[in-house]
Amino acid sequence: MPTKMREEIDEIPVAAARLLERSADEIAAAGRALREHDPNVVVTIARGSSDHAAHFLKYAVELELGLPVASLGPSLASIYGAPLKLGRAAAFAVSQSGASPDIVAMAEGSRAGGALAFALVNTVPSPLSQVASLAIDIQAGPEIAVAATKSFVNSAVAGLAIIAAWNGNADLVRAVAELPGHLQAALALDWTSMLEPLSVTDSLYMLGRGPTLAIAAEAALKCKETCELHAEAYSSAEVLHGPVSLVERDFPVVAFAARDKAEVSIAGTVSALAAKNAACFITSGAATGAHALPFVATGHPLTDALALIVPYYGFVEALSRARGFDPDKPAALKKVTETR
């Protein structure tokens, strides 16, 4: 019988399609509001998997709109009570539950500071949706398994759809519309070539660059949550500076490369690590000495990067079971974390 986590992974394409259909009016309204507000900076507010979705959107905004994006520490509002000057800013708060007091406080503080504040949230109404200028229901549906999967993907999809509505880029509009089909194709990809080496290791690296760095961070978190396996995410540009000292024979490295301008750079780093006899896996055929993982080419670098998390989710659920764990019941975790 499949785990709840596996069932929820399989629901990702349907959830993405539901978001694009049911929240279309809110997404269009967000695009109009952003054009009218014309921000010169964007800030994000999130924790955990939601923060990885926010990090993905950081690169999307910077690449598509040329605006700098900064992550705000929620403690600025919830603990320090520090007011921020955000009169020319847009703020995106990302949360599944919309109930964490520090995320709510920071979203409320950003709006009080003058920002146009959006909530990408899976629970409407919720405290977060009520303090935002505009709330977008990400329509992921109930997530019963503790490890977030659908909500991560739908948060990122909602953000991409808002960006497309904001700047009207026809290529991104098309790519977002086609994404549910590509996510469905990604479900069928087989990454089990990594099961044997990762089922016996104690530590590994996840690599990315640009938008795929957020995917690597999410992948590392899921290793910790569901497999009790130490995983660290690094930019492929940084891993050779210091972390490489831990890489020895058979040390696993998983690299997420999209069809974008960073692919060659990521592949070059992986080739260098493979030359040190690391056990390297990469979603590209451009690296030397590494195992090539299958991927879905979506026709757009941003959706190409996002689609990589779907086969990984399927893999990590299987890895959790292979290591003797129940992916539906990660140790010491609960569904809603209320940080103050």
Order of alpha helices (4+ residues) and beta strands (2+ residues): alpha-alpha-alpha-beta-alpha-beta-alpha-beta-alpha-beta-alpha-beta-alpha-alpha-alpha-beta-alpha-beta-beta-alpha-beta-beta-alpha-alpha
